Amino acid sequence: MNELAHQPDKAELRRSLLKTRQSMMETEWREKSLSICTNLLSFPLFQQAKTILAYFSFRQEPDLTFLFTNTLHQWGFPRCVGNSLCWHIWKPQDSVQRGTYGIIEPHPNAPTIVPTEVDLILLPSVACDKRGYRLGYGGGYYDRLLSSPEWVTKPTIGIVFEFAYLPQLPIEPWDMPLSNVCTETGLNNHLFNR
């Protein structure tokens, strides 16, 4: 029997995982988010990075806010512009606004970050798999970013809760594996899969 016939499609899988994530109790969400932050803080790649691209938590994504007060790093956050992401420097005292899809983002006049400045990218994800592949929200913003020449070699960490770290995701030819995945139980390196 065909194994693929039993695999849920991306849209069905995305719906199911988002429902599970949004059903988490707030205390559990905060606890697991803090564990993810603790795991990131102990990772040498994170410790050595000067400029880190991150995200503001949306729809109960793992919350990385605890990290953003760390002034040893310069933080960059995305703003949706057309079908691309524009990255801006952000500091805790800077204001933010609601952008496309209702996601919090920096103001358009905030200083921008160019790829050569970036040492590490923390990616919001619906799910990641043991091979480093990521299931996003379906807009393709990060797929386009990670496949462009100036970004393709940047170290990446997919951020998910353990229940969304799966053995295998359905993938498309354009999907790019991430170099690492971090959950509340630890950090997994996937560079060997590239």
C-alpha positions as YAML, in Angstrom:
chain: A
units: angstrom
residues:
- id: 1
  name: MET
  ca: [0.00, 0.00, 0.00]
- id: 2
  name: ASN
  ca: [1.19, 3.52, -0.79]
- id: 3
  name: GLU
  ca: [2.60, 5.21, 2.35]
- id: 4
  name: LEU
  ca: [1.96, 8.67, 0.90]
- id: 5
  name: ALA
  ca: [-1.77, 7.97, 0.75]
- id: 6
  name: HIS
  ca: [-1.79, 7.96, 4.57]
- id: 7
  name: GLN
  ca: [0.17, 11.19, 4.99]
- id: 8
  name: PRO
  ca: [-1.98, 14.24, 5.72]
- id: 9
  name: ASP
  ca: [-1.52, 17.10, 3.27]
- id: 10
  name: LYS
  ca: [0.20, 20.27, 4.47]
- id: 11
  name: ALA
  ca: [-3.02, 22.24, 4.94]
- id: 12
  name: GLU
  ca: [-4.65, 19.50, 7.04]
- id: 13
  name: LEU
  ca: [-1.49, 19.02, 9.11]
- id: 14
  name: ARG
  ca: [-1.15, 22.79, 9.61]
- id: 15
  name: ARG
  ca: [-4.78, 23.07, 10.82]
- id: 16
  name: SER
  ca: [-4.37, 20.19, 13.25]
- id: 17
  name: LEU
  ca: [-1.08, 21.44, 14.73]
- id: 18
  name: LEU
  ca: [-2.30, 25.03, 15.06]
- id: 19
  name: LYS
  ca: [-5.40, 23.79, 16.87]
- id: 20
  name: THR
  ca: [-3.22, 21.78, 19.28]
- id: 21
  name: ARG
  ca: [-0.92, 24.76, 19.86]
- id: 22
  name: GLN
  ca: [-3.79, 27.17, 20.49]
- id: 23
  name: SER
  ca: [-5.39, 24.75, 22.95]
- id: 24
  name: MET
  ca: [-2.34, 24.91, 25.27]
- id: 25
  name: MET
  ca: [-3.00, 26.42, 28.68]
- id: 26
  name: GLU
  ca: [-1.21, 29.75, 29.13]
- id: 27
  name: THR
  ca: [0.94, 28.48, 32.00]
- id: 28
  name: GLU
  ca: [2.12, 25.50, 29.92]
- id: 29
  name: TRP
  ca: [2.78, 27.79, 26.91]
- id: 30
  name: ARG
  ca: [4.85, 30.19, 29.04]
- id: 31
  name: GLU
  ca: [6.75, 27.37, 30.77]
- id: 32
  name: LYS
  ca: [7.65, 25.62, 27.51]
- id: 33
  name: SER
  ca: [8.54, 28.94, 25.83]
- id: 34
  name: LEU
  ca: [10.93, 29.72, 28.70]
- id: 35
  name: SER
  ca: [12.53, 26.26, 28.31]
- id: 36
  name: ILE
  ca: [13.08, 26.96, 24.60]
- id: 37
  name: CYS
  ca: [14.75, 30.28, 25.49]
- id: 38
  name: THR
  ca: [16.96, 28.52, 28.05]
- id: 39
  name: ASN
  ca: [18.01, 25.93, 25.44]
- id: 40
  name: LEU
  ca: [18.85, 28.69, 22.95]
- id: 41
  name: LEU
  ca: [20.90, 30.61, 25.53]
- id: 42
  name: SER
  ca: [23.14, 27.57, 26.11]
- id: 43
  name: PHE
  ca: [23.76, 26.96, 22.38]
- id: 44
  name: PRO
  ca: [27.23, 28.18, 21.23]
- id: 45
  name: LEU
  ca: [25.91, 29.32, 17.84]
- id: 46
  name: PHE
  ca: [23.39, 31.55, 19.63]
- id: 47
  name: GLN
  ca: [25.94, 32.81, 22.17]
- id: 48
  name: GLN
  ca: [28.39, 33.82, 19.42]
- id: 49
  name: ALA
  ca: [25.86, 35.50, 17.13]
- id: 50
  name: LYS
  ca: [25.99, 39.31, 17.03]
- id: 51
  name: THR
  ca: [22.87, 39.90, 14.88]
- id: 52
  name: ILE
  ca: [19.94, 37.52, 15.27]
- id: 53
  name: LEU
  ca: [16.73, 37.61, 13.27]
- id: 54
  name: ALA
  ca: [13.69, 36.56, 15.29]
- id: 55
  name: TYR
  ca: [9.90, 36.97, 15.41]
- id: 56
  name: PHE
  ca: [7.21, 38.31, 17.71]
- id: 57
  name: SER
  ca: [5.02, 35.46, 18.95]
- id: 58
  name: PHE
  ca: [1.66, 35.18, 17.16]
- id: 59
  name: ARG
  ca: [-1.17, 32.65, 17.68]
- id: 60
  name: GLN
  ca: [0.65, 31.03, 20.59]
- id: 61
  name: GLU
  ca: [3.94, 30.43, 18.80]
- id: 62
  name: PRO
  ca: [6.77, 29.79, 21.26]
- id: 63
  name: ASP
  ca: [7.38, 33.15, 22.93]
- id: 64
  name: LEU
  ca: [11.01, 34.32, 22.72]
- id: 65
  name: THR
  ca: [10.43, 37.69, 24.44]
- id: 66
  name: PHE
  ca: [12.68, 36.62, 27.34]
- id: 67
  name: LEU
  ca: [15.66, 36.73, 24.93]
- id: 68
  name: PHE
  ca: [15.08, 40.20, 23.52]
- id: 69
  name: THR
  ca: [16.40, 42.10, 26.55]
- id: 70
  name: ASN
  ca: [19.84, 40.56, 25.91]
- id: 71
  name: THR
  ca: [21.89, 43.52, 24.72]
- id: 72
  name: LEU
  ca: [24.82, 41.32, 23.64]
- id: 73
  name: HIS
  ca: [22.82, 40.71, 20.46]
- id: 74
  name: GLN
  ca: [21.36, 43.04, 17.87]
- id: 75
  name: TRP
  ca: [17.81, 41.88, 17.15]
- id: 76
  name: GLY
  ca: [16.08, 41.99, 13.79]
- id: 77
  name: PHE
  ca: [12.38, 41.45, 13.12]
- id: 78
  name: PRO
  ca: [10.49, 41.05, 9.85]
- id: 79
  name: ARG
  ca: [7.97, 43.27, 8.16]
- id: 80
  name: CYS
  ca: [5.92, 41.88, 5.27]
- id: 81
  name: VAL
  ca: [6.43, 43.97, 2.15]
- id: 82
  name: GLY
  ca: [4.61, 42.53, -0.87]
- id: 83
  name: ASN
  ca: [5.62, 38.87, -0.95]
- id: 84
  name: SER
  ca: [8.96, 39.41, 0.81]
- id: 85
  name: LEU
  ca: [10.26, 40.03, 4.31]
- id: 86
  name: CYS
  ca: [12.10, 43.25, 5.09]
- id: 87
  name: TRP
  ca: [14.22, 43.03, 8.26]
- id: 88
  name: HIS
  ca: [14.52, 45.88, 10.75]
- id: 89
  name: ILE
  ca: [16.65, 46.46, 13.83]
- id: 90
  name: TRP
  ca: [14.53, 46.47, 17.00]
- id: 91
  name: LYS
  ca: [15.34, 47.27, 20.62]
- id: 92
  name: PRO
  ca: [13.01, 46.68, 23.61]
- id: 93
  name: GLN
  ca: [12.23, 50.41, 23.90]
- id: 94
  name: ASP
  ca: [11.18, 50.65, 20.21]
- id: 95
  name: SER
  ca: [7.50, 50.70, 19.36]
- id: 96
  name: VAL
  ca: [5.83, 48.18, 17.05]
- id: 97
  name: GLN
  ca: [2.70, 48.05, 14.90]
- id: 98
  name: ARG
  ca: [0.25, 45.44, 13.60]
- id: 99
  name: GLY
  ca: [1.10, 44.57, 10.04]
- id: 100
  name: THR
  ca: [0.00, 42.10, 7.42]
- id: 101
  name: TYR
  ca: [-2.02, 39.18, 8.85]
- id: 102
  name: GLY
  ca: [-2.25, 41.00, 12.21]
- id: 103
  name: ILE
  ca: [1.35, 40.12, 13.08]
- id: 104
  name: ILE
  ca: [3.36, 42.56, 15.24]
- id: 105
  name: GLU
  ca: [6.22, 44.11, 13.29]
- id: 106
  name: PRO
  ca: [8.69, 47.02, 13.50]
- id: 107
  name: HIS
  ca: [7.79, 50.41, 12.05]
- id: 108
  name: PRO
  ca: [8.75, 50.90, 8.37]
- id: 109
  name: ASN
  ca: [11.13, 53.74, 9.34]
- id: 110
  name: ALA
  ca: [13.18, 51.52, 11.70]
- id: 111
  name: PRO
  ca: [16.75, 50.89, 10.44]
- id: 112
  name: THR
  ca: [16.99, 47.90, 8.10]
- id: 113
  name: ILE
  ca: [19.36, 44.93, 8.34]
- id: 114
  name: VAL
  ca: [21.23, 43.60, 5.33]
- id: 115
  name: PRO
  ca: [22.03, 39.87, 4.93]
- id: 116
  name: THR
  ca: [25.78, 40.33, 5.45]
- id: 117
  name: GLU
  ca: [25.11, 41.53, 9.04]
- id: 118
  name: VAL
  ca: [23.08, 38.45, 10.01]
- id: 119
  name: ASP
  ca: [24.64, 35.62, 12.05]
- id: 120
  name: LEU
  ca: [21.56, 33.54, 12.90]
- id: 121
  name: ILE
  ca: [17.87, 33.26, 11.99]
- id: 122
  name: LEU
  ca: [15.22, 31.98, 14.46]
- id: 123
  name: LEU
  ca: [12.23, 30.85, 12.40]
- id: 124
  name: PRO
  ca: [8.63, 30.68, 13.53]
- id: 125
  name: SER
  ca: [7.24, 27.32, 12.45]
- id: 126
  name: VAL
  ca: [4.03, 25.33, 12.62]
- id: 127
  name: ALA
  ca: [6.17, 22.16, 12.68]
- id: 128
  name: CYS
  ca: [9.66, 20.88, 11.92]
- id: 129
  name: ASP
  ca: [10.83, 17.37, 11.21]
- id: 130
  name: LYS
  ca: [13.82, 15.24, 12.18]
- id: 131
  name: ARG
  ca: [15.46, 16.06, 8.82]
- id: 132
  name: GLY
  ca: [15.28, 19.80, 9.46]
- id: 133
  name: TYR
  ca: [12.36, 20.56, 7.16]
- id: 134
  name: ARG
  ca: [9.87, 23.19, 8.29]
- id: 135
  name: LEU
  ca: [6.13, 23.56, 7.89]
- id: 136
  name: GLY
  ca: [5.26, 27.25, 7.77]
- id: 137
  name: TYR
  ca: [1.99, 29.07, 7.45]
- id: 138
  name: GLY
  ca: [1.65, 28.68, 3.68]
- id: 139
  name: GLY
  ca: [2.67, 32.17, 2.55]
- id: 140
  name: GLY
  ca: [6.14, 31.10, 1.38]
- id: 141
  name: TYR
  ca: [7.88, 34.14, 2.91]
- id: 142
  name: TYR
  ca: [10.64, 32.15, 4.61]
- id: 143
  name: ASP
  ca: [10.96, 29.68, 1.70]
- id: 144
  name: ARG
  ca: [11.69, 32.58, -0.64]
- id: 145
  name: LEU
  ca: [14.08, 34.16, 1.86]
- id: 146
  name: LEU
  ca: [16.08, 30.99, 2.59]
- id: 147
  name: SER
  ca: [16.43, 30.03, -1.06]
- id: 148
  name: SER
  ca: [17.86, 33.39, -2.17]
- id: 149
  name: PRO
  ca: [21.67, 33.42, -2.63]
- id: 150
  name: GLU
  ca: [22.40, 36.04, 0.06]
- id: 151
  name: TRP
  ca: [20.50, 34.07, 2.73]
- id: 152
  name: VAL
  ca: [21.02, 30.41, 1.77]
- id: 153
  name: THR
  ca: [24.16, 29.90, 3.91]
- id: 154
  name: LYS
  ca: [22.85, 31.61, 7.07]
- id: 155
  name: PRO
  ca: [22.52, 29.33, 10.13]
- id: 156
  name: THR
  ca: [18.86, 28.71, 10.99]
- id: 157
  name: ILE
  ca: [16.96, 27.40, 13.99]
- id: 158
  name: GLY
  ca: [13.33, 26.34, 13.63]
- id: 159
  name: ILE
  ca: [11.42, 27.06, 16.83]
- id: 160
  name: VAL
  ca: [8.60, 24.63, 17.75]
- id: 161
  name: PHE
  ca: [7.08, 22.91, 20.74]
- id: 162
  name: GLU
  ca: [8.02, 19.22, 21.06]
- id: 163
  name: PHE
  ca: [4.58, 18.01, 19.92]
- id: 164
  name: ALA
  ca: [5.25, 19.72, 16.55]
- id: 165
  name: TYR
  ca: [8.72, 18.16, 16.08]
- id: 166
  name: LEU
  ca: [7.70, 15.30, 13.81]
- id: 167
  name: PRO
  ca: [9.51, 12.32, 12.25]
- id: 168
  name: GLN
  ca: [8.75, 13.48, 8.70]
- id: 169
  name: LEU
  ca: [6.85, 16.29, 7.00]
- id: 170
  name: PRO
  ca: [5.51, 16.30, 3.45]
- id: 171
  name: ILE
  ca: [7.96, 18.45, 1.47]
- id: 172
  name: GLU
  ca: [8.08, 20.27, -1.86]
- id: 173
  name: PRO
  ca: [11.11, 20.51, -4.17]
- id: 174
  name: TRP
  ca: [11.71, 24.13, -3.08]
- id: 175
  name: ASP
  ca: [11.71, 23.40, 0.67]
- id: 176
  name: MET
  ca: [15.05, 24.13, 2.32]
- id: 177
  name: PRO
  ca: [16.11, 22.16, 5.43]
- id: 178
  name: LEU
  ca: [17.01, 24.21, 8.49]
- id: 179
  name: SER
  ca: [20.36, 23.72, 10.19]
- id: 180
  name: ASN
  ca: [18.82, 23.29, 13.66]
- id: 181
  name: VAL
  ca: [15.51, 22.83, 15.46]
- id: 182
  name: CYS
  ca: [14.88, 23.91, 19.06]
- id: 183
  name: THR
  ca: [12.06, 22.65, 21.28]
- id: 184
  name: GLU
  ca: [11.49, 22.82, 25.03]
- id: 185
  name: THR
  ca: [13.35, 19.51, 25.41]
- id: 186
  name: GLY
  ca: [16.51, 20.49, 23.55]
- id: 187
  name: LEU
  ca: [18.26, 21.63, 20.41]
- id: 188
  name: ASN
  ca: [18.85, 19.33, 17.44]
- id: 189
  name: ASN
  ca: [21.44, 19.90, 14.73]
- id: 190
  name: HIS
  ca: [20.45, 19.00, 11.17]
- id: 191
  name: LEU
  ca: [23.50, 20.23, 9.26]
- id: 192
  name: PHE
  ca: [24.44, 16.65, 8.42]
- id: 193
  name: ASN
  ca: [21.19, 16.34, 6.43]
- id: 194
  name: ARG
  ca: [22.08, 19.15, 4.03]
...
